Amino acid sequence: MNPADPVALAAALIRRPSVTPLDAGAQDVLAEALAGLGFAVTRLRFGEIDNLYARIGAGAPHFAFAGHTDVVPPGSGAGAGAWSFDPFGAVVQDGRLYGRGAVDMKGGIAAFVAACADHLAAGPPRGSISLLITGDEEGVAKDGTAPLMAWLAERGEIPDFCLVGEPTSRARLGDAVKIGRRGSLNATITVFGTQGHVAYPDRADNPAHRLTRALAALIAAPLDAGTPHFQPSSLQITSIDIGNPATNVIPAEATARLNIRFNDRHTGATLAAWLRATLAQHAERFEIATALSGEAFLTAPGPDVDRLVAAIAAECGAPPALETGGGTSDARFIARYCPVAEFGLVGDTMHQVDERVAIADLWRLKAIYARILADFLA
């Protein structure tokens, strides 16, 4: 297989059904292609997850590309939600490559490897190029990029800049780059009361009333008005549960779950403290458990972002928008160590039935990545 052909490599990766946590040989395909280009390939296994680190060159600047070979399940195989083709068949039809992972994000990985092939055709790189590939992005993300970055730090191999190949483009290739992400905090709240008969409320303490008053206070005012690079933070109640089958019983406890997507005006710790303080104003007895998926981060516009924008604009005819919206990604782990941004294919079919990418976009993304390499390693 020609490593400079992003379509062939993407198809080979798609044909490996690497649904998290399985690798199914996807990283074998990638390792073979990278070794053929002269990369030193290191296979790393954390827990049940296969990870791969590949590097060529030993000096600075060190430019890294990060991505994941794991994919979400294909979903329904029959009926109204059926795929038009085998989701792991990598079928090409009408100028598009179909398959789970075509967009998110085996197509992006293939385009970067192909860009490396072109870049290295002229000789060894000035500086270093590396790939940080995990098989745990679509899962709990515990045994992938986070321990991989810690391993790199121990070895003194933290990149000077990292580009994550997530599908950030919205309507056309090259229209958006993510220079940050909001943080995400989940919380489960349980308020305790005193059970009793609904006809005798003076003998009970209704936790549902206390919980709903607390929730009303939490959503009464916006957390903030946004920042120059982030939209306003958002608190969303995702569940309210009492589990009371009786119509004449005041329950003993009531539970709610919520999520906060927050910008760089907050941290997980300050928001958890705010939740607890607000609850204490409305309930004497309660429990709260919080889980932080990731802190907000920003790679502020500057020389690195400027080079990225210029390279994309040169290939696409217009500069990309700089965004921070959407969900979390593995960039949140990388941001703890070095500047990071995200750029990749159009993501309109990711995680959907008939996930697909235009063949022309794979070749164009290869050209963009090649220009980015040339600009960063000039």
MARNU-9038 format. One record per residue (C-alpha): residue number from 1; residue in three letters; chain; y, z, x. Coordinates in pm, 1 decimal. Example, Ala and Ser with C-alpha at 12.3 -4.5 7.8 and 13.67 -1.06 7.14 Angstrom:
BEGIN
nr;rest;kette;v;w;u
1;ALA;A;-450.0;780.0;1230.0
2;SER;A;-106.0;714.0;1367.0
***
This chain:
BEGIN
nr;rest;kette;v;w;u
1;MET;A;0.0;0.0;0.0
2;ASN;A;344.4;-94.6;125.4
3;PRO;A;551.6;229.6;139.5
4;ALA;A;869.1;25.4;104.6
5;ASP;A;762.3;-78.7;-247.6
6;PRO;A;875.3;197.6;-487.9
7;VAL;A;691.2;46.1;-784.2
8;ALA;A;352.8;43.4;-612.2
9;LEU;A;394.5;399.1;-484.9
10;ALA;A;519.7;528.3;-820.5
11;ALA;A;220.1;367.6;-991.8
12;ALA;A;-20.9;524.7;-742.0
13;LEU;A;133.6;866.8;-806.3
14;ILE;A;126.8;825.6;-1184.9
15;ARG;A;-244.0;743.6;-1172.6
16;ARG;A;-306.5;1095.2;-1043.8
17;PRO;A;-297.7;1321.8;-1355.7
18;SER;A;-119.8;1608.9;-1186.3
19;VAL;A;-46.8;1823.3;-1491.4
20;THR;A;71.5;2164.6;-1371.1
21;PRO;A;-97.5;2344.2;-1194.5
22;LEU;A;-335.9;2061.5;-1097.1
23;ASP;A;-249.4;1825.4;-813.5
24;ALA;A;-528.1;1575.2;-883.8
25;GLY;A;-469.5;1405.0;-549.0
26;ALA;A;-103.6;1316.4;-607.1
27;GLN;A;9.9;1479.1;-284.6
28;ASP;A;-272.8;1306.2;-96.9
29;VAL;A;-115.8;973.4;-198.2
30;LEU;A;224.7;1092.8;-85.1
31;ALA;A;97.4;1241.7;241.5
32;GLU;A;-73.5;915.7;335.7
33;ALA;A;242.9;713.9;272.8
34;LEU;A;461.5;954.8;470.6
35;ALA;A;220.5;987.0;762.9
36;GLY;A;217.6;608.1;785.9
37;LEU;A;595.0;617.7;831.9
38;GLY;A;569.8;868.9;1114.8
39;PHE;A;642.6;1190.5;925.2
40;ALA;A;471.0;1510.7;1034.8
41;VAL;A;309.6;1630.9;711.3
42;THR;A;231.7;1996.2;643.4
43;ARG;A;29.8;2097.1;338.1
44;LEU;A;108.6;2441.1;198.8
45;ARG;A;-71.1;2626.6;-76.2
46;PHE;A;89.9;2922.9;-246.9
47;GLY;A;-128.0;3083.3;-512.8
48;GLU;A;-291.9;2797.2;-702.7
49;ILE;A;-19.3;2545.7;-619.9
50;ASP;A;-26.3;2259.6;-368.5
51;ASN;A;299.5;2193.7;-185.9
52;LEU;A;396.4;1948.5;84.3
53;TYR;A;656.3;1951.2;360.0
54;ALA;A;714.5;1639.2;566.6
55;ARG;A;968.4;1587.8;843.8
56;ILE;A;1061.5;1320.8;1090.5
57;GLY;A;1307.5;1394.2;1368.9
58;ALA;A;1396.2;1727.8;1522.1
59;GLY;A;1772.3;1748.3;1541.2
60;ALA;A;2080.9;1769.0;1324.9
61;PRO;A;2197.4;1659.7;1080.4
62;HIS;A;1894.0;1752.7;874.2
63;PHE;A;1888.2;1575.2;535.4
64;ALA;A;1621.6;1684.8;287.9
65;PHE;A;1491.3;1539.5;-35.7
66;ALA;A;1324.3;1776.0;-283.8
67;GLY;A;1101.7;1692.4;-575.5
68;HIS;A;785.1;1769.7;-765.8
69;THR;A;460.6;1582.9;-819.5
70;ASP;A;348.7;1795.4;-1115.1
71;VAL;A;408.2;1666.8;-1466.8
72;VAL;A;399.0;1801.0;-1820.4
73;PRO;A;96.1;1720.2;-2040.3
74;PRO;A;101.5;1377.1;-2205.5
75;GLY;A;86.5;1521.9;-2556.7
76;SER;A;-78.6;1357.4;-2854.7
77;GLY;A;-333.1;1087.4;-2784.9
78;ALA;A;-365.4;957.9;-3139.9
79;GLY;A;-168.0;913.2;-3457.8
80;ALA;A;206.6;871.4;-3494.0
81;GLY;A;275.8;1030.6;-3156.5
82;ALA;A;24.8;822.6;-2961.6
83;TRP;A;109.6;655.8;-2633.3
84;SER;A;116.4;277.1;-2627.8
85;PHE;A;-77.5;288.3;-2299.5
86;ASP;A;-288.0;532.2;-2102.7
87;PRO;A;-29.8;792.9;-1991.7
88;PHE;A;-190.3;793.3;-1646.7
89;GLY;A;-257.2;420.3;-1633.4
90;ALA;A;75.2;318.5;-1476.1
91;VAL;A;100.3;4.3;-1689.4
92;VAL;A;380.4;-242.8;-1620.9
93;GLN;A;502.7;-435.5;-1922.5
94;ASP;A;831.2;-603.3;-2013.2
95;GLY;A;991.8;-496.3;-1688.1
96;ARG;A;906.4;-128.3;-1726.7
97;LEU;A;656.7;106.5;-1565.1
98;TYR;A;492.9;335.8;-1820.8
99;GLY;A;331.2;669.1;-1747.6
100;ARG;A;372.3;1042.8;-1740.2
101;GLY;A;600.8;1118.4;-1448.4
102;ALA;A;752.8;770.9;-1428.3
103;VAL;A;1096.9;929.0;-1469.3
104;ASP;A;1030.1;1298.0;-1409.3
105;MET;A;988.0;1256.0;-1124.3
106;LYS;A;727.6;1047.0;-946.9
107;GLY;A;952.3;742.0;-973.9
108;GLY;A;1228.5;925.5;-789.4
109;ILE;A;993.3;1041.1;-513.8
110;ALA;A;862.7;687.2;-468.9
111;ALA;A;1215.7;548.3;-445.6
112;PHE;A;1308.0;797.7;-176.1
113;VAL;A;997.0;728.9;31.2
114;ALA;A;1068.9;357.0;2.7
115;ALA;A;1427.2;422.4;113.7
116;CYS;A;1292.6;612.5;414.5
117;ALA;A;1073.4;314.5;500.7
118;ASP;A;1378.2;89.8;511.1
119;HIS;A;1584.7;342.4;705.6
120;LEU;A;1314.4;398.0;965.7
121;ALA;A;1249.8;26.9;1012.4
122;ALA;A;1544.4;25.8;1254.4
123;GLY;A;1398.7;309.2;1460.6
124;PRO;A;1391.0;690.6;1464.6
125;PRO;A;1658.5;860.4;1253.7
126;ARG;A;1970.4;1016.5;1395.4
127;GLY;A;1890.9;1374.1;1312.2
128;SER;A;1608.7;1457.3;1072.3
129;ILE;A;1476.0;1359.6;732.9
130;SER;A;1245.4;1586.9;537.8
131;LEU;A;1077.1;1603.0;198.6
132;LEU;A;1013.5;1928.6;13.0
133;ILE;A;757.7;1853.9;-257.0
134;THR;A;607.1;2107.5;-495.3
135;GLY;A;342.9;2104.2;-766.2
136;ASP;A;498.1;2392.8;-962.4
137;GLU;A;829.0;2272.5;-1104.8
138;GLU;A;711.2;2215.1;-1461.1
139;GLY;A;525.5;2547.2;-1470.4
140;VAL;A;643.2;2899.9;-1397.7
141;ALA;A;795.8;2782.8;-1066.7
142;LYS;A;664.6;3088.5;-882.2
143;ASP;A;444.4;2928.6;-616.3
144;GLY;A;646.5;2619.1;-535.7
145;THR;A;996.9;2563.9;-407.6
146;ALA;A;1090.8;2933.1;-383.6
147;PRO;A;820.1;3028.5;-130.0
148;LEU;A;853.9;2688.7;37.2
149;MET;A;1221.7;2757.8;110.7
150;ALA;A;1135.8;3104.7;239.3
151;TRP;A;876.7;2946.0;469.3
152;LEU;A;1135.4;2699.7;600.8
153;ALA;A;1380.2;2983.0;662.9
154;GLU;A;1121.5;3169.6;868.1
155;ARG;A;1074.1;2858.0;1081.6
156;GLY;A;1446.7;2793.0;1119.1
157;GLU;A;1421.8;2456.0;943.4
158;ILE;A;1669.7;2494.9;659.4
159;PRO;A;1833.6;2155.1;588.3
160;ASP;A;2203.8;2090.6;625.2
161;PHE;A;2202.1;1926.6;282.0
162;CYS;A;1935.6;1877.1;16.0
163;LEU;A;1918.4;1618.2;-259.0
164;VAL;A;1688.3;1691.6;-553.1
165;GLY;A;1559.6;1375.2;-717.6
166;GLU;A;1566.3;1496.9;-1078.3
167;PRO;A;1653.1;1233.4;-1341.9
168;THR;A;2022.4;1316.8;-1377.6
169;SER;A;2151.3;977.9;-1493.2
170;ARG;A;2236.8;971.9;-1863.8
171;ALA;A;2288.5;618.0;-1994.6
172;ARG;A;2273.3;406.5;-1678.8
173;LEU;A;2152.6;466.4;-1326.7
174;GLY;A;2423.1;627.0;-1117.7
175;ASP;A;2645.9;761.2;-1394.0
176;ALA;A;2593.9;1133.0;-1324.5
177;VAL;A;2520.9;1374.3;-1040.7
178;LYS;A;2460.0;1744.5;-1082.4
179;ILE;A;2644.8;1959.4;-832.1
180;GLY;A;2540.1;2287.2;-990.6
181;ARG;A;2349.2;2444.6;-1274.7
182;ARG;A;2411.4;2725.3;-1518.2
183;GLY;A;2214.3;3043.9;-1483.9
184;SER;A;1958.3;3144.8;-1744.8
185;LEU;A;1882.3;3498.2;-1864.0
186;ASN;A;1622.1;3581.4;-2129.3
187;ALA;A;1621.8;3918.1;-2306.2
188;THR;A;1385.7;4091.6;-2547.9
189;ILE;A;1545.6;4375.1;-2744.3
190;THR;A;1359.2;4633.4;-2953.2
191;VAL;A;1552.2;4883.8;-3163.9
192;PHE;A;1371.0;5190.9;-3295.8
193;GLY;A;1444.9;5373.2;-3618.3
194;THR;A;1272.7;5599.5;-3868.3
195;GLN;A;1036.0;5446.5;-4120.7
196;GLY;A;1083.6;5534.9;-4486.1
197;HIS;A;1089.1;5425.8;-4848.6
198;VAL;A;1357.8;5176.9;-4941.5
199;ALA;A;1446.4;5390.8;-5244.5
200;TYR;A;1533.0;5682.1;-5016.1
201;PRO;A;1740.0;5532.0;-4733.1
202;ASP;A;1894.3;5871.2;-4658.0
203;ARG;A;1554.1;5982.5;-4531.3
204;ALA;A;1515.5;5686.8;-4293.6
205;ASP;A;1701.8;5506.5;-4017.8
206;ASN;A;1680.5;5130.5;-4055.9
207;PRO;A;1647.1;4967.4;-3710.9
208;ALA;A;1699.1;4620.9;-3861.8
209;HIS;A;2050.9;4719.9;-3964.1
210;ARG;A;2126.3;4853.9;-3618.1
211;LEU;A;1979.6;4545.3;-3452.0
212;THR;A;2171.9;4300.3;-3666.2
213;ARG;A;2498.2;4486.4;-3603.3
214;ALA;A;2430.8;4475.3;-3230.2
215;LEU;A;2351.0;4104.3;-3242.8
216;ALA;A;2666.0;4038.5;-3444.8
217;ALA;A;2867.9;4216.3;-3176.6
218;LEU;A;2703.9;4010.1;-2901.3
219;ILE;A;2793.3;3680.3;-3065.9
220;ALA;A;3130.7;3786.1;-3206.4
221;ALA;A;3335.4;3642.9;-2920.5
222;PRO;A;3270.4;3378.2;-2656.1
223;LEU;A;3156.6;3508.3;-2319.7
224;ASP;A;3420.1;3291.9;-2151.7
225;ALA;A;3615.1;2969.4;-2189.7
226;GLY;A;3438.7;2784.8;-1911.1
227;THR;A;3544.8;2712.3;-1554.0
228;PRO;A;3666.1;2397.2;-1377.6
229;HIS;A;3308.4;2279.0;-1320.2
230;PHE;A;3114.4;2460.1;-1596.1
231;GLN;A;3119.4;2459.3;-1972.3
232;PRO;A;3153.0;2794.1;-2155.5
233;SER;A;2859.3;3030.6;-2129.6
234;SER;A;2636.1;3040.5;-2437.7
235;LEU;A;2431.4;3319.4;-2596.5
236;GLN;A;2165.9;3198.0;-2839.2
237;ILE;A;1943.0;3421.9;-3049.2
238;THR;A;1597.1;3266.3;-3045.7
239;SER;A;1396.4;3509.1;-3258.4
240;ILE;A;1431.5;3811.1;-3489.8
241;ASP;A;1101.9;3982.8;-3573.0
242;ILE;A;1019.5;4287.5;-3780.8
243;GLY;A;660.8;4216.5;-3885.4
244;ASN;A;690.6;4414.4;-4206.2
245;PRO;A;464.8;4284.9;-4487.1
246;ALA;A;582.9;4544.6;-4740.4
247;THR;A;886.1;4501.5;-4964.9
248;ASN;A;945.6;4871.8;-5017.8
249;VAL;A;921.9;5006.5;-4662.7
250;ILE;A;1205.8;5049.4;-4415.4
251;PRO;A;1049.9;4948.4;-4081.9
252;ALA;A;1021.8;5167.8;-3774.5
253;GLU;A;1134.4;4903.7;-3527.9
254;ALA;A;1292.3;4558.8;-3507.1
255;THR;A;1286.5;4308.2;-3221.6
256;ALA;A;1500.0;4012.4;-3119.2
257;ARG;A;1492.1;3763.6;-2834.3
258;LEU;A;1787.0;3576.0;-2690.3
259;ASN;A;1885.0;3348.0;-2405.2
260;ILE;A;2214.1;3326.2;-2219.3
261;ARG;A;2303.6;3010.9;-2026.4
262;PHE;A;2589.4;3126.1;-1808.1
263;ASN;A;2839.4;2981.2;-1565.3
264;ASP;A;2961.3;3106.7;-1229.5
265;ARG;A;3182.2;3373.4;-1384.9
266;HIS;A;2873.4;3586.7;-1440.5
267;THR;A;2554.6;3704.6;-1275.3
268;GLY;A;2225.7;3803.1;-1429.8
269;ALA;A;2294.5;4167.3;-1342.0
270;THR;A;2639.0;4182.4;-1503.5
271;LEU;A;2511.8;4017.6;-1821.0
272;ALA;A;2213.1;4253.3;-1843.3
273;ALA;A;2451.4;4548.2;-1811.3
274;TRP;A;2674.9;4403.9;-2084.1
275;LEU;A;2378.4;4361.6;-2317.9
276;ARG;A;2268.0;4719.6;-2260.5
277;ALA;A;2617.7;4861.8;-2311.9
278;THR;A;2666.1;4668.3;-2634.8
279;LEU;A;2329.5;4781.5;-2772.5
280;ALA;A;2410.8;5143.7;-2689.6
281;GLN;A;2712.2;5121.0;-2921.5
282;HIS;A;2488.4;5041.8;-3219.7
283;ALA;A;2149.8;5200.9;-3152.8
284;GLU;A;2049.8;5541.5;-3023.1
285;ARG;A;1696.8;5433.1;-2932.9
286;PHE;A;1621.7;5091.3;-2794.2
287;GLU;A;1442.6;4903.7;-2517.9
288;ILE;A;1560.5;4588.0;-2346.1
289;ALA;A;1366.4;4370.2;-2104.8
290;THR;A;1546.9;4091.7;-1920.7
291;ALA;A;1409.2;3803.5;-1715.5
292;LEU;A;1635.6;3596.4;-1493.7
293;SER;A;1526.1;3234.8;-1449.2
294;GLY;A;1804.2;3163.2;-1203.4
295;GLU;A;2165.3;3241.2;-1117.0
296;ALA;A;2443.9;2990.7;-1168.7
297;PHE;A;2529.0;2792.8;-855.8
298;LEU;A;2777.7;2528.5;-749.2
299;THR;A;2804.4;2294.2;-454.1
300;ALA;A;3178.5;2252.5;-465.2
301;PRO;A;3329.2;1907.8;-409.4
302;GLY;A;3387.4;1848.3;-39.6
303;PRO;A;3262.9;1622.7;241.2
304;ASP;A;2893.8;1638.2;138.4
305;VAL;A;2958.1;1566.7;-228.1
306;ASP;A;3214.1;1300.9;-133.9
307;ARG;A;2953.9;1116.0;76.9
308;LEU;A;2703.2;1131.9;-207.6
309;VAL;A;2955.1;1000.3;-459.9
310;ALA;A;3069.4;720.7;-228.1
311;ALA;A;2713.2;602.5;-164.8
312;ILE;A;2633.4;589.9;-536.5
313;ALA;A;2960.9;418.1;-619.9
314;ALA;A;2900.6;154.5;-352.4
315;GLU;A;2568.2;54.3;-512.9
316;CYS;A;2657.9;106.7;-879.7
317;GLY;A;3018.7;-10.9;-891.7
318;ALA;A;3162.3;317.9;-1020.7
319;PRO;A;3155.5;680.5;-909.8
320;PRO;A;2924.3;919.9;-1093.9
321;ALA;A;3046.0;1207.1;-1307.8
322;LEU;A;2999.0;1546.2;-1145.9
323;GLU;A;2809.6;1769.8;-1388.2
324;THR;A;2651.7;2114.7;-1411.9
325;GLY;A;2497.8;2109.4;-1761.5
326;GLY;A;2139.9;2093.2;-1879.5
327;GLY;A;1850.9;2324.2;-1807.8
328;THR;A;1738.3;2483.8;-1485.2
329;SER;A;1574.9;2302.4;-1195.0
330;ASP;A;1430.1;2392.1;-856.9
331;ALA;A;1775.5;2336.0;-710.0
332;ARG;A;1842.1;2698.6;-806.9
333;PHE;A;1603.0;2810.4;-533.5
334;ILE;A;1742.5;2571.4;-273.0
335;ALA;A;2103.3;2674.9;-342.5
336;ARG;A;2028.0;3017.3;-192.8
337;TYR;A;1985.4;2851.6;148.7
338;CYS;A;2191.1;2532.5;174.3
339;PRO;A;2420.5;2292.8;-17.0
340;VAL;A;2227.1;2103.4;-282.7
341;ALA;A;2292.0;1834.3;-542.2
342;GLU;A;2071.2;1642.4;-783.8
343;PHE;A;2056.6;1272.0;-847.0
344;GLY;A;1792.4;1041.2;-987.8
345;LEU;A;1678.2;808.9;-1261.8
346;VAL;A;1789.9;784.7;-1624.1
347;GLY;A;1619.7;1073.4;-1800.1
348;ASP;A;1615.3;955.7;-2160.6
349;THR;A;1232.4;932.6;-2183.4
350;MET;A;1127.3;1228.4;-1966.7
351;HIS;A;867.2;1453.9;-2133.3
352;GLN;A;838.6;1201.4;-2418.5
353;VAL;A;555.2;981.7;-2538.9
354;ASP;A;574.6;645.4;-2356.8
355;GLU;A;777.0;784.9;-2067.4
356;ARG;A;895.1;479.6;-1874.6
357;VAL;A;1132.6;349.9;-1611.6
358;ALA;A;1284.1;7.3;-1564.6
359;ILE;A;1139.1;-166.0;-1259.3
360;ALA;A;1490.2;-277.4;-1167.1
361;ASP;A;1604.1;87.2;-1166.6
362;LEU;A;1332.2;186.7;-919.7
363;TRP;A;1445.1;-79.6;-674.9
364;ARG;A;1809.8;5.9;-730.5
365;LEU;A;1744.5;376.6;-681.7
366;LYS;A;1570.8;292.0;-355.0
367;ALA;A;1885.9;106.7;-244.8
368;ILE;A;2105.9;401.9;-343.7
369;TYR;A;1886.4;650.1;-158.2
370;ALA;A;1883.9;423.5;146.3
371;ARG;A;2261.8;414.6;145.4
372;ILE;A;2277.8;793.1;105.4
373;LEU;A;2050.3;833.6;408.2
374;ALA;A;2261.5;592.4;609.8
375;ASP;A;2585.1;774.3;516.9
376;PHE;A;2455.1;1127.0;583.5
377;LEU;A;2281.9;1035.5;908.0
378;ALA;A;2550.1;800.5;1044.6
***
